[in-house]
């Protein structure tokens, strides 16, 4: 579930923390419609998907719920970098 949370965070553009307490490997299908569909062409047809949003799909299909909270996350700050000297 931890890896699923990381991939989900990448999809959402936010940090997602796994607080399910579930361990092990899981196989599942999640059907949802992305919020932003990038149509191609000058006159693209409208999206014809009946799939739910990712938030609805998580809750209805997997029984998981995303909650917005504040918390601490680890970050790495590089304040200076130099090219290595030639040997």
N, CA, C and O atoms as CSV, one atom per row, in Angstrom:
chain,resi,resn,atom,element,x,y,z
A,1,UNK,N,N,0.823,-1.199,0.000
A,1,UNK,CA,C,0.000,0.000,0.000
A,1,UNK,C,C,0.866,1.260,0.000
A,1,UNK,O,O,0.458,2.306,-0.505
A,2,UNK,N,N,2.064,1.145,0.573
A,2,UNK,CA,C,2.948,2.302,0.602
A,2,UNK,C,C,3.336,2.725,-0.824
A,2,UNK,O,O,3.356,3.916,-1.136
A,3,UNK,N,N,3.641,1.753,-1.678
A,3,UNK,CA,C,3.988,2.075,-3.064
A,3,UNK,C,C,2.776,2.609,-3.820
A,3,UNK,O,O,2.914,3.497,-4.662
A,4,UNK,N,N,1.614,2.086,-3.532
A,4,UNK,CA,C,0.391,2.589,-4.156
A,4,UNK,C,C,0.173,4.051,-3.757
A,4,UNK,O,O,-0.213,4.869,-4.592
A,5,UNK,N,N,0.415,4.377,-2.503
A,5,UNK,CA,C,0.264,5.754,-2.035
A,5,UNK,C,C,1.238,6.680,-2.758
A,5,UNK,O,O,0.877,7.802,-3.112
A,6,UNK,N,N,2.464,6.223,-2.977
A,6,UNK,CA,C,3.445,7.045,-3.701
A,6,UNK,C,C,3.013,7.282,-5.139
A,6,UNK,O,O,3.115,8.402,-5.639
A,7,UNK,N,N,2.534,6.244,-5.805
A,7,UNK,CA,C,2.073,6.399,-7.195
A,7,UNK,C,C,0.842,7.279,-7.263
A,7,UNK,O,O,0.696,8.081,-8.186
A,8,UNK,N,N,-0.034,7.135,-6.299
A,8,UNK,CA,C,-1.228,7.962,-6.237
A,8,UNK,C,C,-0.845,9.422,-6.026
A,8,UNK,O,O,-1.429,10.319,-6.633
A,9,UNK,N,N,0.135,9.651,-5.164
A,9,UNK,CA,C,0.616,11.014,-4.941
A,9,UNK,C,C,1.178,11.628,-6.204
A,9,UNK,O,O,0.961,12.810,-6.474
A,10,UNK,N,N,1.901,10.833,-6.983
A,10,UNK,CA,C,2.419,11.325,-8.255
A,10,UNK,C,C,1.307,11.683,-9.216
A,10,UNK,O,O,1.411,12.665,-9.951
A,11,UNK,N,N,0.255,10.904,-9.218
A,11,UNK,CA,C,-0.896,11.156,-10.083
A,11,UNK,C,C,-1.630,12.428,-9.660
A,11,UNK,O,O,-2.105,13.189,-10.503
A,12,UNK,N,N,-1.718,12.650,-8.348
A,12,UNK,CA,C,-2.461,13.796,-7.825
A,12,UNK,C,C,-1.611,15.063,-7.715
A,12,UNK,O,O,-2.141,16.166,-7.578
A,13,UNK,N,N,-0.288,14.895,-7.778
A,13,UNK,CA,C,0.580,16.053,-7.621
A,13,UNK,C,C,0.680,16.511,-6.176
A,13,UNK,O,O,0.987,17.674,-5.912
A,14,UNK,N,N,0.426,15.612,-5.247
A,14,UNK,CA,C,0.496,15.917,-3.809
A,14,UNK,C,C,1.125,14.730,-3.107
A,14,UNK,O,O,1.212,13.640,-3.672
A,15,UNK,N,N,1.554,14.938,-1.895
A,15,UNK,CA,C,2.088,13.843,-1.096
A,15,UNK,C,C,0.928,13.044,-0.515
A,15,UNK,O,O,0.022,13.607,0.099
A,16,UNK,N,N,0.962,11.731,-0.713
A,16,UNK,CA,C,-0.053,10.837,-0.142
A,16,UNK,C,C,0.668,9.902,0.816
A,16,UNK,O,O,1.637,9.243,0.439
A,17,UNK,N,N,0.197,9.845,2.048
A,17,UNK,CA,C,0.806,9.026,3.089
A,17,UNK,C,C,-0.106,7.831,3.357
A,17,UNK,O,O,-1.311,7.988,3.554
A,18,UNK,N,N,0.483,6.638,3.360
A,18,UNK,CA,C,-0.281,5.423,3.629
A,18,UNK,C,C,-0.503,5.288,5.132
A,18,UNK,O,O,0.446,5.104,5.894
A,19,UNK,N,N,-1.742,5.378,5.544
A,19,UNK,CA,C,-2.096,5.172,6.946
A,19,UNK,C,C,-3.079,4.019,7.096
A,19,UNK,O,O,-3.825,3.956,8.073
A,20,UNK,N,N,-3.079,3.110,6.129
A,20,UNK,CA,C,-4.021,1.993,6.179
A,20,UNK,C,C,-3.590,0.935,7.184
A,20,UNK,O,O,-4.432,0.248,7.764
A,21,UNK,N,N,-2.276,0.799,7.393
A,21,UNK,CA,C,-1.781,-0.261,8.260
A,21,UNK,C,C,-1.768,-1.616,7.571
A,21,UNK,O,O,-1.489,-2.630,8.210
A,22,UNK,N,N,-2.066,-1.646,6.274
A,22,UNK,CA,C,-2.090,-2.898,5.517
A,22,UNK,C,C,-0.702,-3.209,4.979
A,22,UNK,O,O,-0.028,-2.335,4.434
A,23,UNK,N,N,-0.279,-4.457,5.135
A,23,UNK,CA,C,1.019,-4.889,4.623
A,23,UNK,C,C,0.795,-5.992,3.599
A,23,UNK,O,O,-0.267,-6.614,3.562
A,24,UNK,N,N,1.787,-6.221,2.786
A,24,UNK,CA,C,1.692,-7.290,1.790
A,24,UNK,C,C,1.468,-6.738,0.406
A,24,UNK,O,O,1.413,-5.527,0.194
A,25,UNK,N,N,1.339,-7.662,-0.537
A,25,UNK,CA,C,1.124,-7.295,-1.934
A,25,UNK,C,C,-0.349,-7.434,-2.282
A,25,UNK,O,O,-1.033,-8.332,-1.790
A,26,UNK,N,N,-0.827,-6.541,-3.131
A,26,UNK,CA,C,-2.222,-6.543,-3.541
A,26,UNK,C,C,-2.293,-6.400,-5.051
A,26,UNK,O,O,-1.447,-5.739,-5.653
A,27,UNK,N,N,-3.276,-7.002,-5.656
A,27,UNK,CA,C,-3.557,-6.849,-7.080
A,27,UNK,C,C,-4.997,-6.372,-7.205
A,27,UNK,O,O,-5.919,-7.016,-6.704
A,28,UNK,N,N,-5.182,-5.252,-7.869
A,28,UNK,CA,C,-6.533,-4.727,-8.046
A,28,UNK,C,C,-6.573,-3.856,-9.283
A,28,UNK,O,O,-5.539,-3.393,-9.766
A,29,UNK,N,N,-7.776,-3.636,-9.793
A,29,UNK,CA,C,-8.012,-2.736,-10.912
A,29,UNK,C,C,-8.794,-1.549,-10.383
A,29,UNK,O,O,-9.757,-1.711,-9.634
A,30,UNK,N,N,-8.379,-0.369,-10.772
A,30,UNK,CA,C,-9.063,0.854,-10.372
A,30,UNK,C,C,-9.434,1.593,-11.639
A,30,UNK,O,O,-8.559,1.996,-12.405
A,31,UNK,N,N,-10.713,1.773,-11.865
A,31,UNK,CA,C,-11.191,2.466,-13.064
A,31,UNK,C,C,-11.696,3.839,-12.682
A,31,UNK,O,O,-12.595,3.978,-11.853
A,32,UNK,N,N,-11.095,4.873,-13.310
A,32,UNK,CA,C,-11.455,6.247,-13.003
A,32,UNK,C,C,-11.121,7.123,-14.199
A,32,UNK,O,O,-10.406,6.701,-15.108
A,33,UNK,N,N,-11.637,8.331,-14.196
A,33,UNK,CA,C,-11.386,9.292,-15.257
A,33,UNK,C,C,-10.499,10.391,-14.715
A,33,UNK,O,O,-10.826,11.004,-13.699
A,34,UNK,N,N,-9.375,10.653,-15.379
A,34,UNK,CA,C,-8.527,11.768,-14.937
A,34,UNK,C,C,-9.292,13.083,-15.011
A,34,UNK,O,O,-10.172,13.251,-15.856
A,35,UNK,N,N,-8.952,14.018,-14.121
A,35,UNK,CA,C,-9.627,15.316,-14.108
A,35,UNK,C,C,-9.335,16.128,-15.364
A,35,UNK,O,O,-10.208,16.833,-15.870
A,36,UNK,N,N,-8.113,16.028,-15.865
A,36,UNK,CA,C,-7.744,16.799,-17.051
A,36,UNK,C,C,-7.450,15.850,-18.192
A,36,UNK,O,O,-6.483,15.088,-18.154
A,37,UNK,N,N,-8.283,15.904,-19.196
A,37,UNK,CA,C,-8.086,15.091,-20.386
A,37,UNK,C,C,-7.523,16.009,-21.456
A,37,UNK,O,O,-8.097,17.061,-21.738
A,38,UNK,N,N,-6.407,15.621,-22.053
A,38,UNK,CA,C,-5.764,16.419,-23.078
A,38,UNK,C,C,-6.231,15.943,-24.448
A,38,UNK,O,O,-5.640,15.021,-25.009
A,39,UNK,N,N,-7.291,16.560,-25.003
A,39,UNK,CA,C,-7.761,16.126,-26.316
A,39,UNK,C,C,-6.767,16.508,-27.406
A,39,UNK,O,O,-6.004,17.463,-27.259
A,40,UNK,N,N,-6.787,15.756,-28.497
A,40,UNK,CA,C,-5.878,15.989,-29.617
A,40,UNK,C,C,-6.701,16.401,-30.828
A,40,UNK,O,O,-7.779,15.857,-31.068
A,41,UNK,N,N,-6.195,17.356,-31.583
A,41,UNK,CA,C,-6.857,17.789,-32.809
A,41,UNK,C,C,-7.559,19.118,-32.631
A,41,UNK,O,O,-7.733,19.594,-31.509
A,42,UNK,N,N,-7.966,19.723,-33.752
A,42,UNK,CA,C,-8.599,21.042,-33.683
A,42,UNK,C,C,-9.997,21.027,-33.081
A,42,UNK,O,O,-10.380,21.978,-32.398
A,43,UNK,N,N,-10.765,19.974,-33.318
A,43,UNK,CA,C,-12.133,19.866,-32.787
A,43,UNK,C,C,-12.322,18.513,-32.122
A,43,UNK,O,O,-13.017,17.651,-32.661
A,44,UNK,N,N,-11.703,18.311,-30.939
A,44,UNK,CA,C,-11.801,16.999,-30.294
A,44,UNK,C,C,-13.218,16.728,-29.797
A,44,UNK,O,O,-13.909,17.643,-29.349
A,45,UNK,N,N,-13.647,15.472,-29.877
A,45,UNK,CA,C,-14.964,15.136,-29.329
A,45,UNK,C,C,-14.926,15.187,-27.808
A,45,UNK,O,O,-13.861,14.996,-27.221
A,46,UNK,N,N,-16.053,15.439,-27.154
A,46,UNK,CA,C,-16.068,15.442,-25.695
A,46,UNK,C,C,-15.794,14.054,-25.138
A,46,UNK,O,O,-16.068,13.046,-25.789
A,47,UNK,N,N,-15.256,14.015,-23.939
A,47,UNK,CA,C,-14.948,12.738,-23.296
A,47,UNK,C,C,-16.233,11.950,-23.081
A,47,UNK,O,O,-17.241,12.503,-22.641
A,48,UNK,N,N,-16.194,10.670,-23.389
A,48,UNK,CA,C,-17.366,9.808,-23.265
A,48,UNK,C,C,-17.146,8.758,-22.184
A,48,UNK,O,O,-17.464,7.587,-22.391
A,49,UNK,N,N,-16.622,9.149,-21.062
A,49,UNK,CA,C,-16.318,8.186,-20.023
A,49,UNK,C,C,-17.346,8.262,-18.911
A,49,UNK,O,O,-17.751,9.342,-18.480
A,50,UNK,N,N,-17.754,7.092,-18.461
A,50,UNK,CA,C,-18.675,7.046,-17.326
A,50,UNK,C,C,-17.934,6.683,-16.048
A,50,UNK,O,O,-18.550,6.469,-15.004
A,51,UNK,N,N,-16.595,6.613,-16.136
A,51,UNK,CA,C,-15.800,6.281,-14.956
A,51,UNK,C,C,-15.828,7.439,-13.966
A,51,UNK,O,O,-15.881,8.596,-14.382
A,52,UNK,N,N,-15.793,7.155,-12.665
A,52,UNK,CA,C,-15.839,8.208,-11.641
A,52,UNK,C,C,-14.492,8.914,-11.485
A,52,UNK,O,O,-13.496,8.518,-12.091
A,53,UNK,N,N,-14.478,9.951,-10.674
A,53,UNK,CA,C,-13.220,10.623,-10.341
A,53,UNK,C,C,-12.369,9.665,-9.516
A,53,UNK,O,O,-12.864,8.661,-9.005
A,54,UNK,N,N,-11.105,9.982,-9.394
A,54,UNK,CA,C,-10.208,9.096,-8.643
A,54,UNK,C,C,-10.623,9.001,-7.177
A,54,UNK,O,O,-10.465,7.948,-6.559
A,55,UNK,N,N,-11.147,10.079,-6.616
A,55,UNK,CA,C,-11.563,10.080,-5.214
A,55,UNK,C,C,-12.757,9.156,-4.998
A,55,UNK,O,O,-12.791,8.389,-4.036
A,56,UNK,N,N,-13.731,9.235,-5.897
A,56,UNK,CA,C,-14.905,8.364,-5.818
A,56,UNK,C,C,-14.518,6.914,-6.075
A,56,UNK,O,O,-14.994,6.011,-5.388
A,57,UNK,N,N,-13.650,6.689,-7.069
A,57,UNK,CA,C,-13.231,5.323,-7.405
A,57,UNK,C,C,-12.513,4.667,-6.233
A,57,UNK,O,O,-12.759,3.498,-5.934
A,58,UNK,N,N,-11.636,5.397,-5.571
A,58,UNK,CA,C,-10.918,4.837,-4.417
A,58,UNK,C,C,-11.885,4.377,-3.341
A,58,UNK,O,O,-11.720,3.302,-2.765
A,59,UNK,N,N,-12.886,5.191,-3.074
A,59,UNK,CA,C,-13.821,4.860,-2.001
A,59,UNK,C,C,-14.786,3.745,-2.414
A,59,UNK,O,O,-15.024,2.818,-1.639
A,60,UNK,N,N,-15.337,3.826,-3.615
A,60,UNK,CA,C,-16.335,2.842,-4.031
A,60,UNK,C,C,-15.733,1.501,-4.428
A,60,UNK,O,O,-16.304,0.451,-4.132
A,61,UNK,N,N,-14.578,1.531,-5.098
A,61,UNK,CA,C,-14.009,0.295,-5.628
A,61,UNK,C,C,-13.040,-0.383,-4.666
A,61,UNK,O,O,-12.924,-1.609,-4.673
A,62,UNK,N,N,-12.343,0.393,-3.841
A,62,UNK,CA,C,-11.339,-0.189,-2.946
A,62,UNK,C,C,-11.638,0.023,-1.470
A,62,UNK,O,O,-10.969,-0.557,-0.615
A,63,UNK,N,N,-12.625,0.839,-1.163
A,63,UNK,CA,C,-12.944,1.101,0.242
A,63,UNK,C,C,-11.911,1.984,0.922
A,63,UNK,O,O,-11.788,1.960,2.147
A,64,UNK,N,N,-11.162,2.767,0.144
A,64,UNK,CA,C,-10.150,3.666,0.695
A,64,UNK,C,C,-10.634,5.104,0.588
A,64,UNK,O,O,-11.380,5.450,-0.328
A,65,UNK,N,N,-10.210,5.933,1.521
A,65,UNK,CA,C,-10.646,7.324,1.528
A,65,UNK,C,C,-9.427,8.223,1.642
A,65,UNK,O,O,-8.551,7.997,2.477
A,66,UNK,N,N,-9.381,9.243,0.798
A,66,UNK,CA,C,-8.312,10.236,0.895
A,66,UNK,C,C,-8.785,11.367,1.798
A,66,UNK,O,O,-9.872,11.913,1.612
A,67,UNK,N,N,-7.963,11.706,2.769
A,67,UNK,CA,C,-8.278,12.810,3.671
A,67,UNK,C,C,-7.157,13.833,3.603
A,67,UNK,O,O,-5.979,13.475,3.629
A,68,UNK,N,N,-7.517,15.089,3.516
A,68,UNK,CA,C,-6.530,16.159,3.501
A,68,UNK,C,C,-6.161,16.483,4.941
A,68,UNK,O,O,-7.021,16.824,5.753
A,69,UNK,N,N,-4.886,16.373,5.246
A,69,UNK,CA,C,-4.388,16.708,6.585
A,69,UNK,C,C,-3.069,17.441,6.437
A,69,UNK,O,O,-2.496,17.497,5.349
A,70,UNK,N,N,-2.605,17.988,7.509
A,70,UNK,CA,C,-1.286,18.606,7.538
A,70,UNK,C,C,-0.372,17.724,8.358
A,70,UNK,O,O,-0.780,17.129,9.356
A,71,UNK,N,N,0.856,17.651,7.924
A,71,UNK,CA,C,1.804,16.827,8.654
A,71,UNK,C,C,3.214,17.125,8.198
A,71,UNK,O,O,3.439,17.972,7.334
A,72,UNK,N,N,4.148,16.429,8.780
A,72,UNK,CA,C,5.541,16.616,8.417
A,72,UNK,C,C,5.930,15.623,7.340
A,72,UNK,O,O,5.517,14.463,7.366
A,73,UNK,N,N,6.733,16.094,6.389
A,73,UNK,CA,C,7.282,15.226,5.370
A,73,UNK,C,C,8.773,15.509,5.268
A,73,UNK,O,O,9.232,16.606,5.588
A,74,UNK,N,N,9.515,14.519,4.824
A,74,UNK,CA,C,10.947,14.701,4.667
A,74,UNK,C,C,11.231,15.356,3.325
A,74,UNK,O,O,10.679,14.968,2.296
A,75,UNK,N,N,12.107,16.363,3.356
A,75,UNK,CA,C,12.542,17.005,2.125
A,75,UNK,C,C,14.050,17.161,2.158
A,75,UNK,O,O,14.655,17.164,3.230
A,76,UNK,N,N,14.647,17.289,1.011
A,76,UNK,CA,C,16.077,17.504,0.893
A,76,UNK,C,C,16.286,18.863,0.252
A,76,UNK,O,O,15.744,19.134,-0.819
A,77,UNK,N,N,17.065,19.720,0.897
A,77,UNK,CA,C,17.346,21.051,0.384
A,77,UNK,C,C,18.822,21.127,0.048
A,77,UNK,O,O,19.672,20.889,0.905
A,78,UNK,N,N,19.128,21.460,-1.200
A,78,UNK,CA,C,20.506,21.661,-1.635
A,78,UNK,C,C,20.689,23.160,-1.777
A,78,UNK,O,O,20.072,23.786,-2.639
A,79,UNK,N,N,21.541,23.742,-0.928
A,79,UNK,CA,C,21.716,25.184,-0.982
A,79,UNK,C,C,22.954,25.610,-1.761
A,79,UNK,O,O,23.151,26.799,-2.013
A,80,UNK,N,N,23.792,24.643,-2.145
A,80,UNK,CA,C,24.993,24.989,-2.899
A,80,UNK,C,C,25.512,23.749,-3.614
A,80,UNK,O,O,25.495,22.651,-3.058
A,81,UNK,N,N,25.971,23.926,-4.838
A,81,UNK,CA,C,26.551,22.820,-5.590
A,81,UNK,C,C,27.678,23.349,-6.460
A,81,UNK,O,O,27.572,24.437,-7.027
A,82,UNK,N,N,28.752,22.588,-6.568
A,82,UNK,CA,C,29.890,22.976,-7.404
A,82,UNK,C,C,30.300,21.779,-8.241
A,82,UNK,O,O,30.084,20.629,-7.860
A,83,UNK,N,N,30.894,22.070,-9.380
A,83,UNK,CA,C,31.452,20.998,-10.206
A,83,UNK,C,C,32.687,20.453,-9.492
A,83,UNK,O,O,33.414,21.207,-8.846
A,84,UNK,N,N,32.925,19.158,-9.605
A,84,UNK,CA,C,34.134,18.595,-8.964
A,84,UNK,C,C,35.392,19.095,-9.674
A,84,UNK,O,O,35.372,19.356,-10.877
A,85,UNK,N,N,36.484,19.227,-8.922
A,85,UNK,CA,C,37.745,19.666,-9.531
A,85,UNK,C,C,38.334,18.524,-10.326
A,85,UNK,O,O,38.103,17.354,-10.020
A,86,UNK,N,N,39.111,18.876,-11.367
A,86,UNK,CA,C,39.759,17.845,-12.167
A,86,UNK,C,C,40.936,17.272,-11.396
A,86,UNK,O,O,41.621,17.995,-10.673
A,87,UNK,N,N,41.173,15.973,-11.547
A,87,UNK,CA,C,42.257,15.319,-10.827
A,87,UNK,C,C,43.551,15.469,-11.558
A,87,UNK,O,O,44.581,14.978,-11.097
